[in-house]
């Protein structure tokens, strides 16, 4: 994946299995967000392919990919500020032929599931950062995804709320959902990820189990410096 003369992603490949949590790690500018944008259809790569259940979905639009089963959240949450929590989660169901009462019944499951039942009728603009992260997850789950891309789900969240968010993410594999998560928090990666890919300057620096990758000499040097590795 090139932008002019800059190689944002160079020969990066990985496979995520159903009910697996796959972690992406790397410093700022490593290519993590670009990779998410490619998978979610926000960017069409000039080389390489994205496969979903063996089908080439590389050139599909974001809305078509969402209908096919790829959902995502964002590092900086993007709710509809003037809508309530309930209305935000109802958005993915619009245009599917459901009545208003049917949509309300369906989204209640997701709202309660992420612990926002008490905020169901609150405006998204009134939520805390942690609550907005929960709302994004509920909205993604309302699409009934096969794969969820989570971009720094704990970023900007107060310490008291992080545990609850991680509990939610840990439930997803049990629902048959594959998870790809970008995180900078090492303890979060160790807790959640089954496998880990470490990117640096658009290239794969290390891959494997979290402890193997986080203990890799080049990864340690990158984070701590050669003198402290």
C-alpha positions in Angstrom: 0.0 0.0 0.0 1.7 3.2 -1.2 0.9 6.8 -0.8 3.0 8.6 -3.5 6.6 7.5 -2.7 5.7 6.3 0.8 5.2 2.6 1.5 2.5 2.5 4.2 2.2 -1.2 4.1 4.8 -3.6 2.7 4.0 -7.3 2.3 1.8 -7.4 5.4 -0.4 -10.4 5.7 -2.2 -12.3 8.4 -5.2 -14.6 8.9 -7.8 -14.3 11.6 -9.9 -17.4 12.5 -13.5 -17.3 13.8 -13.7 -16.8 17.5 -10.0 -15.6 17.6 -8.6 -12.3 19.0 -5.8 -11.1 16.9 -3.7 -8.2 18.1 -1.9 -5.5 16.1 0.9 -3.6 17.8 3.4 -1.0 16.7 4.6 2.6 17.2 2.8 5.6 15.8 3.1 5.6 12.0 3.6 1.8 11.9 0.6 1.3 9.5 -2.0 0.0 11.9 -4.7 2.5 11.0 -4.0 2.2 7.3 -4.4 -1.6 7.6 -7.7 -1.1 9.3 -8.8 1.3 6.6 -7.9 -1.2 3.9 -9.8 -4.1 5.6 -12.9 -1.9 6.2 -12.9 -0.6 2.7 -12.0 3.0 3.4 -8.9 2.6 1.3 -8.5 0.4 -1.8 -4.9 -0.9 -1.8 -2.8 -0.7 -5.0 -1.5 -4.2 -4.2 -2.7 -7.2 -2.2 -6.1 -8.6 -1.3 -8.5 -8.8 1.5 -10.4 -12.1 1.8 -13.5 -12.8 3.8 -14.4 -16.5 4.1 -12.2 -17.0 1.0 -14.0 -14.4 -1.1 -12.0 -11.4 -2.5 -13.6 -8.3 -1.0 -10.7 -5.9 -1.7 -12.6 -3.4 -3.8 -15.9 -3.6 -1.9 -17.3 -0.4 -0.4 -17.4 0.1 3.4 -21.2 -0.3 3.5 -21.1 -3.5 1.5 -18.3 -4.9 3.7 -20.4 -4.0 6.8 -23.4 -5.9 5.4 -21.0 -8.9 4.6 -19.9 -9.0 8.3 -17.0 -6.6 8.9 -17.6 -3.9 11.5 -15.2 -1.5 13.1 -14.8 1.0 16.0 -12.6 4.1 16.0 -9.9 5.3 18.2 -11.7 8.7 18.4 -15.3 7.7 18.8 -17.7 8.9 16.2 -21.3 8.6 17.5 -24.2 10.7 16.2 -24.0 13.3 19.0 -27.6 14.6 18.6 -29.1 11.1 18.8 -29.8 9.0 21.9 -27.9 5.8 22.7 -30.9 3.8 21.5 -31.1 5.8 18.2 -27.3 5.4 17.6 -27.6 1.6 17.9 -30.7 1.5 15.7 -28.9 3.2 12.8 -27.4 -0.1 11.4 -30.9 -1.6 11.4 -32.4 1.1 9.3 -33.4 0.1 5.8 -33.7 -3.6 6.7 -37.5 -3.7 6.8 -37.9 -3.7 10.5 -40.6 -1.7 12.2 -39.7 0.9 14.9 -40.8 -1.4 17.7 -38.8 -4.3 16.2 -35.7 -2.2 16.0 -36.1 -1.0 19.6 -36.5 -4.6 20.8 -33.4 -5.7 19.0 -31.1 -2.9 20.1 -32.1 -3.4 23.7 -30.1 -6.6 23.8 -26.9 -4.8 22.6 -27.4 -1.7 24.8 -27.8 -3.9 27.9 -25.0 -6.2 26.8 -22.5 -3.3 26.9 -23.8 -2.0 30.2 -25.5 1.1 28.9 -29.1 0.2 29.8 -29.3 3.1 32.3 -28.2 5.5 29.4 -30.5 4.2 26.8 -32.3 7.5 26.3 -29.4 9.8 27.0 -27.8 11.8 24.1 -24.5 10.5 22.9 -23.1 13.9 23.5 -23.7 13.4 27.3 -21.7 10.2 27.6 -18.2 9.8 29.1 -15.3 8.5 27.0 -15.7 5.0 28.4 -19.5 5.1 27.7 -18.9 6.2 24.1 -16.5 3.3 23.6 -19.3 1.0 24.9 -21.7 2.7 22.5 -19.4 2.1 19.5 -19.1 -1.5 20.4 -22.9 -1.9 20.7 -23.4 -0.2 17.4 -20.8 -2.5 15.8 -22.4 -5.6 17.3 -25.8 -4.5 16.0 -24.6 -5.2 12.5 -24.2 -8.9 13.5 -20.6 -9.0 12.4 -18.3 -11.9 11.6 -15.2 -9.7 12.2 -14.9 -6.7 14.5 -12.0 -4.3 14.1 -11.3 -2.5 17.4 -9.1 0.5 17.3 -7.7 1.3 20.8 -10.8 0.3 22.7 -9.2 1.4 26.0 -7.7 4.7 24.6 -8.6 7.7 26.7 -10.7 5.6 29.0 -10.4 6.0 32.8 -8.8 3.1 34.7 -12.0 2.3 36.5 -13.8 1.6 33.2 -11.1 -0.4 31.4 -11.8 -3.7 33.1 -15.5 -3.6 32.1 -14.5 -2.9 28.5 -12.1 -5.8 28.4 -14.8 -8.1 29.9 -17.0 -7.1 26.9 -14.3 -7.8 24.3 -13.6 -11.2 25.9 -17.2 -12.3 25.3 -17.0 -11.7 21.6 -15.2 -15.0 20.6 -17.9 -16.9 22.5 -20.4 -15.3 20.1 -18.4 -16.6 17.2 -17.0 -13.2 16.3 -13.4 -12.8 15.2 -11.7 -9.8 16.7 -8.8 -7.7 15.4 -7.6 -5.2 18.0 -5.1 -2.4 17.8 -3.7 -1.5 21.2 -0.7 0.3 22.8 -1.4 -1.1 26.3 0.8 -4.1 26.7 -1.3 -5.6 29.6 -4.4 -5.4 27.4 -2.7 -7.2 24.6 -1.4 -9.9 26.9 -4.9 -10.4 28.3 -6.9 -10.4 25.1 -4.8 -11.5 22.1 -4.3 -15.1 21.0 -1.8 -14.1 18.3 0.0 -10.8 17.7 1.5 -9.0 14.8 4.0 -6.2 15.4 4.4 -3.6 12.7 7.1 -1.0 12.2 7.2 1.5 9.2 4.7 -0.6 7.4 6.5 -3.9 7.7 6.1 -7.0 9.9 8.8 -6.9 12.6 7.5 -9.9 14.6 4.5 -12.3 14.8 3.4 -15.1 17.1 2.1 -15.5 20.6 1.9 -12.2 22.7 4.8 -13.2 25.0 7.0 -14.3 22.1 6.4 -11.0 20.2 6.7 -8.7 23.2 9.9 -10.5 24.2 11.4 -10.2 20.6 14.7 -8.5 20.7 13.8 -6.0 17.9 10.5 -5.1 19.5 12.1 -4.5 22.9 14.8 -2.4 21.3 12.2 -0.3 19.5 10.3 0.4 22.6 13.1 0.7 25.2 16.2 1.5 23.0 19.1 -0.7 22.4 20.9 0.3 25.6 18.0 -0.8 27.7 16.9 -3.9 25.7 
